[in-house]
Amino acid sequence: MLSIRLIAVLSAASIAVTSATPVADSSCTISSFDQVASVLAECTDIVVSNLEVPAGETLNLETKKKGVTITFEGKTTFAYKEWYGPLLRVKGKAITVVGAKGSVLDGQGQLYWDGKGGNGGITKPKFFKIKATEGSHFKNINLLNCPVQCTSIDHSGPLTLSGWNIDVSQGDKDALGHNTDGFDINTTDQLTIEDTVVKNQDDCIAVNQGTNFIFNNLDCSGGHGLSLSVGTSHEIIKNTVRNVTFSNSVVRKSRNGIHIKTHTNSGEGIIEDVTYSNIAMEGIWKYAVNVEQDYKKGKPTGIPVGNIPIKGLHLEKVTGTLTGEESTPVYIICADGACSNFNWSGVSFEGASHASNCSYVPTGYSC
């Protein structure tokens, strides 16, 4: 009887180890950079294991096969070089990308940070570029110390990202980290990002263009909040954002909680049907909610332009605390007739040093 029990215990342990640690044919494991091309050409179940990516090289995991699985094991390190990147590119159809337990993708941003981000100083590589379609899923990915923008998503969808952890908190020291956006999103339809933590120094989420987005159960700290930044082109389709929902999320110790900005030096566009639901804020030091149609060349001018109207901004149960001398609950600057159908309920903030200031007043909120 004892031997039977022992066999059962050992079998259970074997199953547990197998489920916790991906196993692949050794010929489908990338542990040296010179193996990348051959493994991508031959395999559909790929493991990237403790890989050191040479300086100035992109780890290009673009697969032409449909339904490929890529698993990151251990620590993937990207050697230092001043260049634009990206450090990592993944492209495919119906692909699954997984971070095994304990894995990390280390961009070594601490070697680049100089407080200037992408606006000068050392040339810094963008970290992770994703082009994935047909129900692709990226899960349990751990990004550490992005040199500059962490994740760029474009020409993608349907696509789900879940269980991510982006940690650029070391960049808080001496305010050296800058422009370390968690996710920048362009030209994408049907994207879900959920159950994700971002610690950085810029937007947690920045939607630039696309439709049908769901962002749920996010924990964002240190940055600029849950954002839309629209107007990067002179083509109306590239300045269009529709049907976006942020829900059940927390924004902590950040410049903004919610930030929506349009750029006056672009062509026409539209932002339509955006919802923020059940959003909690803690320690916001500038604006809890900031809506502005006056950005030009990356800065607010105080002169709003209606080239990109905002139609339908819905806030439900958006609450929190502010801190510091600059803190203001709500700031809205809209061009005449360029904002409409702002319906808010259960929106309240405490601890602000200044009163709200709104050129367009939402239904259900007093400015």
C-alpha positions as CSV (number, residue, x, y, z in Angstrom):
1,M,0.0,0.0,0.0
2,L,2.9,2.4,0.9
3,S,4.5,1.8,-2.5
4,I,1.2,2.5,-4.3
5,R,0.8,5.8,-2.4
6,L,4.4,6.7,-3.1
7,I,3.8,6.1,-6.9
8,A,0.7,8.3,-6.7
9,V,2.5,11.1,-5.0
10,L,5.4,11.0,-7.4
11,S,3.0,10.9,-10.4
12,A,1.2,14.0,-9.0
13,A,4.4,15.8,-8.5
14,S,5.5,14.9,-12.0
15,I,2.2,16.4,-13.4
16,A,2.7,19.6,-11.3
17,V,6.2,20.1,-12.6
18,T,5.1,19.5,-16.1
19,S,2.3,22.0,-15.9
20,A,4.5,24.7,-14.2
21,T,7.4,24.4,-16.6
22,P,6.9,24.2,-20.4
23,V,8.7,21.4,-22.1
24,A,9.7,21.4,-25.7
25,D,11.9,19.5,-28.0
26,S,15.4,20.8,-27.6
27,S,15.6,21.5,-31.3
28,C,12.7,24.0,-30.7
29,T,14.4,25.8,-27.9
30,I,16.2,29.1,-28.5
31,S,19.0,29.6,-26.1
32,S,21.5,31.3,-28.5
33,F,20.7,34.1,-30.8
34,D,22.0,32.2,-33.9
35,Q,19.2,29.6,-33.4
36,V,16.3,32.1,-33.9
37,A,15.9,31.7,-37.7
38,S,16.1,27.9,-37.9
39,V,13.7,27.4,-34.9
40,L,11.1,29.8,-36.3
41,A,11.3,28.0,-39.7
42,E,10.9,24.5,-38.3
43,C,8.8,24.7,-35.1
44,T,5.3,25.5,-33.9
45,D,6.0,25.1,-30.1
46,I,8.9,27.3,-29.4
47,V,10.7,28.0,-26.1
48,V,13.0,31.0,-25.6
49,S,15.2,30.1,-22.7
50,N,17.6,32.4,-20.8
51,L,18.5,34.2,-24.1
52,E,21.0,37.0,-24.3
53,V,20.2,39.2,-27.3
54,P,23.3,41.0,-28.8
55,A,23.5,44.7,-28.7
56,G,21.7,46.5,-31.6
57,E,19.8,43.4,-32.6
58,T,16.0,42.8,-32.6
59,L,14.8,39.5,-31.3
60,N,12.5,39.0,-34.3
61,L,9.9,36.3,-33.5
62,E,7.8,36.7,-36.7
63,T,6.2,33.5,-37.7
64,K,4.4,32.7,-40.9
65,K,2.8,29.6,-39.5
66,K,-0.6,29.9,-37.9
67,G,-1.2,28.9,-34.3
68,V,2.4,28.9,-33.1
69,T,3.1,28.9,-29.3
70,I,6.1,30.8,-27.9
71,T,7.1,30.5,-24.3
72,F,9.7,32.6,-22.5
73,E,11.7,30.8,-19.8
74,G,14.2,32.3,-17.4
75,K,15.7,35.7,-18.1
76,T,15.8,37.2,-21.6
77,T,18.3,40.1,-21.6
78,F,18.9,42.7,-24.3
79,A,22.5,44.1,-24.4
80,Y,23.0,47.8,-24.4
81,K,23.3,49.9,-27.5
82,E,22.1,53.4,-28.4
83,W,19.6,52.8,-31.2
84,Y,15.9,53.0,-31.9
85,G,15.0,49.3,-31.6
86,P,12.7,47.6,-31.1
87,L,14.4,45.1,-28.9
88,L,11.7,42.5,-29.4
89,R,9.2,42.0,-32.2
90,V,6.4,39.3,-32.3
91,K,4.2,38.9,-35.3
92,G,1.8,36.1,-36.2
93,K,-1.8,34.8,-36.6
94,A,-3.6,32.9,-33.8
95,I,-0.4,32.8,-31.9
96,T,0.0,32.2,-28.1
97,V,2.9,33.9,-26.3
98,V,3.4,32.9,-22.7
99,G,5.7,33.9,-19.9
100,A,6.6,30.9,-17.8
101,K,6.6,31.3,-14.0
102,G,9.6,33.4,-13.0
103,S,10.5,34.5,-16.5
104,V,11.4,38.1,-17.2
105,L,12.2,40.2,-20.3
106,D,14.9,42.7,-19.2
107,G,15.4,45.8,-21.3
108,Q,18.1,47.2,-19.0
109,G,16.6,50.6,-19.1
110,Q,18.7,51.7,-16.2
111,L,21.6,51.9,-18.6
112,Y,19.8,54.4,-20.8
113,W,17.6,56.6,-18.6
114,D,18.7,60.3,-18.5
115,G,15.4,62.0,-17.7
116,K,14.7,62.9,-21.4
117,G,13.0,59.8,-22.7
118,G,12.5,60.0,-26.4
119,N,12.9,63.7,-26.4
120,G,16.7,63.9,-26.5
121,G,19.8,62.7,-24.8
122,I,20.8,59.1,-25.3
123,T,19.0,57.3,-28.1
124,K,16.8,54.7,-26.5
125,P,15.3,51.6,-28.1
126,K,11.6,50.9,-27.9
127,F,11.1,47.6,-26.2
128,F,8.3,45.3,-27.5
129,K,6.4,45.6,-30.8
130,I,3.4,43.4,-31.4
131,K,1.5,42.6,-34.6
132,A,-0.9,39.8,-33.9
133,T,-4.3,38.8,-35.3
134,E,-7.0,36.1,-35.4
135,G,-7.5,35.6,-31.7
136,S,-3.8,35.7,-30.6
137,H,-3.2,35.7,-26.8
138,F,-0.2,37.0,-24.9
139,K,-0.3,36.1,-21.3
140,N,1.8,36.3,-18.1
141,I,4.5,38.5,-19.7
142,N,6.9,40.3,-17.4
143,L,8.7,43.3,-18.8
144,L,11.5,44.9,-16.7
145,N,13.1,48.3,-17.1
146,C,11.9,49.5,-20.6
147,P,14.5,52.0,-22.0
148,V,11.5,54.0,-23.5
149,Q,8.0,53.0,-24.7
150,C,7.4,49.5,-23.4
151,T,4.8,47.9,-25.7
152,S,3.6,49.0,-29.1
153,I,0.6,47.3,-30.6
154,D,-0.5,48.0,-34.1
155,H,-2.2,46.3,-37.1
156,S,-3.6,43.8,-34.6
157,G,-6.8,42.1,-33.5
158,P,-8.6,40.2,-32.3
159,L,-6.0,40.1,-29.6
160,T,-5.9,39.5,-25.9
161,L,-3.2,40.4,-23.4
162,S,-3.7,39.1,-19.9
163,G,-1.7,38.8,-16.7
164,W,1.1,41.2,-17.7
165,N,3.5,42.9,-15.3
166,I,5.4,45.9,-16.6
167,D,7.9,47.2,-14.0
168,V,9.8,50.4,-14.7
169,S,9.7,51.6,-11.1
170,Q,13.5,51.8,-10.9
171,G,13.1,54.8,-13.3
172,D,11.4,56.8,-10.5
173,K,14.7,57.4,-8.9
174,D,15.9,61.0,-9.6
175,A,13.1,61.1,-12.3
176,L,15.4,59.4,-14.8
177,G,12.7,57.2,-16.5
178,H,10.6,59.1,-19.0
179,N,8.3,58.3,-21.9
180,T,8.0,54.7,-20.6
181,D,4.4,54.2,-21.8
182,G,3.0,50.8,-20.8
183,F,1.0,50.2,-24.0
184,D,0.7,52.4,-27.1
185,I,-2.0,51.2,-29.4
186,N,-2.5,52.1,-33.1
187,T,-4.5,50.7,-36.1
188,T,-6.1,47.9,-34.1
189,D,-9.6,46.4,-33.8
190,Q,-10.8,44.1,-31.0
191,L,-8.2,44.3,-28.3
192,T,-8.5,43.3,-24.7
193,I,-5.9,44.0,-22.0
194,E,-6.8,42.6,-18.6
195,D,-5.4,41.6,-15.2
196,T,-2.3,43.7,-15.7
197,V,0.0,45.8,-13.5
198,V,2.0,48.7,-14.9
199,K,4.6,50.8,-12.9
200,N,6.1,53.5,-15.1
201,Q,6.6,57.2,-15.8
202,D,4.1,57.8,-18.6
203,D,0.7,56.6,-19.9
204,C,-0.3,53.3,-18.5
205,I,-2.5,52.9,-21.6
206,A,-2.3,55.2,-24.6
207,V,-4.9,54.7,-27.3
208,N,-3.9,56.5,-30.5
209,Q,-6.1,54.9,-33.1
210,G,-8.5,51.9,-33.3
211,T,-11.9,50.5,-32.4
212,N,-13.5,48.0,-29.9
213,F,-11.1,48.0,-27.0
214,I,-11.7,46.6,-23.5
215,F,-9.3,47.4,-20.7
216,N,-10.2,45.6,-17.4
217,N,-8.7,45.1,-14.0
218,L,-5.6,47.3,-14.5
219,D,-3.3,48.5,-11.7
220,C,-1.4,51.5,-12.9
221,S,1.1,53.6,-10.8
222,G,3.7,56.3,-11.2
223,G,2.7,57.4,-14.7
224,H,0.1,59.5,-16.5
225,G,-3.0,57.3,-16.2
226,L,-5.5,55.8,-18.6
227,S,-5.2,57.8,-21.8
228,L,-6.4,58.6,-25.3
229,S,-4.0,60.6,-27.4
230,V,-5.5,61.2,-30.9
231,G,-4.3,63.1,-33.9
232,T,-1.0,61.7,-35.2
233,S,-1.9,61.9,-38.9
234,H,-3.6,64.0,-41.6
235,E,-5.8,61.0,-42.5
236,I,-9.2,60.9,-40.7
237,I,-9.1,57.1,-40.4
238,K,-5.8,57.3,-38.5
239,N,-7.3,59.8,-36.1
240,T,-10.4,57.7,-35.3
241,V,-11.1,56.0,-31.9
242,R,-14.4,54.3,-31.2
243,N,-15.9,52.0,-28.6
244,V,-13.4,52.0,-25.8
245,T,-14.1,50.7,-22.2
246,F,-11.9,51.0,-19.2
247,S,-13.3,49.2,-16.2
248,N,-12.5,47.9,-12.6
249,S,-9.1,49.6,-12.5
250,V,-6.9,51.5,-10.1
251,V,-4.6,54.5,-10.9
252,R,-2.1,55.3,-8.1
253,K,0.5,58.1,-7.5
254,S,0.1,59.4,-11.0
255,R,0.0,62.7,-12.8
256,N,-3.4,62.0,-14.2
257,G,-6.1,59.5,-13.6
258,I,-7.9,59.8,-16.9
259,H,-6.4,61.8,-19.8
260,I,-8.0,62.5,-23.2
261,K,-6.2,64.8,-25.6
262,T,-6.5,65.7,-29.2
263,H,-3.8,67.3,-31.4
264,T,-4.6,70.5,-33.2
265,N,-1.8,70.2,-35.8
266,S,-3.3,67.0,-37.3
267,G,-6.1,66.3,-39.7
268,E,-9.7,65.7,-38.8
269,G,-10.8,62.7,-36.8
270,I,-13.2,61.6,-34.1
271,I,-13.4,60.1,-30.6
272,E,-16.7,58.4,-30.0
273,D,-18.2,56.2,-27.3
274,V,-15.6,56.0,-24.5
275,T,-16.5,54.6,-21.1
276,Y,-14.6,54.7,-17.8
277,S,-16.4,52.5,-15.2
278,N,-15.5,51.7,-11.6
279,I,-12.2,53.5,-11.7
280,A,-10.4,54.2,-8.3
281,M,-7.6,56.8,-8.0
282,E,-5.1,57.3,-5.2
283,G,-2.6,60.1,-4.8
284,I,-3.2,61.9,-8.2
285,W,-1.1,65.1,-8.2
286,K,-2.3,67.0,-11.3
287,Y,-5.7,66.1,-12.8
288,A,-8.1,63.3,-11.9
289,V,-9.9,63.8,-15.2
290,N,-8.2,65.8,-18.0
291,V,-9.9,66.3,-21.3
292,E,-8.2,68.8,-23.7
293,Q,-8.5,69.6,-27.4
294,D,-5.5,72.0,-27.4
295,Y,-2.4,69.9,-27.9
296,K,0.0,71.1,-30.5
297,K,3.5,69.6,-31.0
298,G,3.2,67.6,-27.8
299,K,2.1,70.5,-25.5
300,P,-1.1,72.1,-24.4
301,T,-1.6,75.6,-25.7
302,G,-4.8,76.7,-24.0
303,I,-6.3,77.3,-27.5
304,P,-8.7,74.4,-28.3
305,V,-9.5,73.3,-31.9
306,G,-12.4,71.1,-33.0
307,N,-10.7,69.1,-35.6
308,I,-11.2,65.9,-33.6
309,P,-14.6,66.1,-31.8
310,I,-15.3,64.0,-28.7
311,K,-18.8,62.4,-28.8
312,G,-19.9,60.3,-25.9
313,L,-17.7,60.2,-22.8
314,H,-19.3,58.2,-20.1
315,L,-17.9,58.0,-16.5
316,E,-19.5,55.7,-14.0
317,K,-18.3,55.3,-10.4
318,V,-15.0,57.2,-10.9
319,T,-13.7,58.2,-7.5
320,G,-10.5,58.9,-5.6
321,T,-8.1,61.2,-3.8
322,L,-5.7,63.9,-5.0
323,T,-2.7,65.4,-3.4
324,G,-0.3,68.3,-3.8
325,E,-0.5,72.0,-4.7
326,E,-1.2,71.4,-8.4
327,S,-4.1,69.0,-7.9
328,T,-7.4,69.7,-9.7
329,P,-10.4,67.2,-9.9
330,V,-11.6,67.9,-13.4
331,Y,-10.2,70.0,-16.2
332,I,-12.0,70.2,-19.6
333,I,-11.1,72.5,-22.4
334,C,-13.2,71.9,-25.6
335,A,-13.5,73.9,-28.8
336,D,-17.0,75.3,-29.4
337,G,-19.4,72.5,-30.3
338,A,-16.6,69.9,-30.4
339,C,-17.6,68.0,-27.2
340,S,-21.0,66.4,-26.8
341,N,-22.9,63.7,-24.8
342,F,-20.7,63.6,-21.7
343,N,-22.8,61.6,-19.3
344,W,-21.3,61.1,-15.8
345,S,-22.6,59.5,-12.6
346,G,-20.9,58.7,-9.3
347,V,-17.9,60.9,-10.0
348,S,-16.3,62.4,-6.9
349,F,-12.8,63.3,-5.7
350,E,-11.3,64.4,-2.4
351,G,-8.2,66.4,-1.4
352,A,-7.7,68.7,-4.4
353,S,-6.1,72.1,-4.0
354,H,-8.0,73.7,-6.8
355,A,-11.6,73.6,-8.1
356,S,-12.6,71.9,-11.3
357,N,-12.5,74.0,-14.5
358,C,-14.7,73.0,-17.4
359,S,-15.4,74.8,-20.7
360,Y,-17.9,72.0,-21.4
361,V,-19.9,70.7,-18.4
362,P,-20.8,67.0,-18.4
363,T,-24.3,65.9,-17.5
364,G,-24.2,64.7,-13.9
365,Y,-21.2,66.6,-12.7
366,S,-20.8,70.2,-11.4
367,C,-17.7,72.1,-12.4
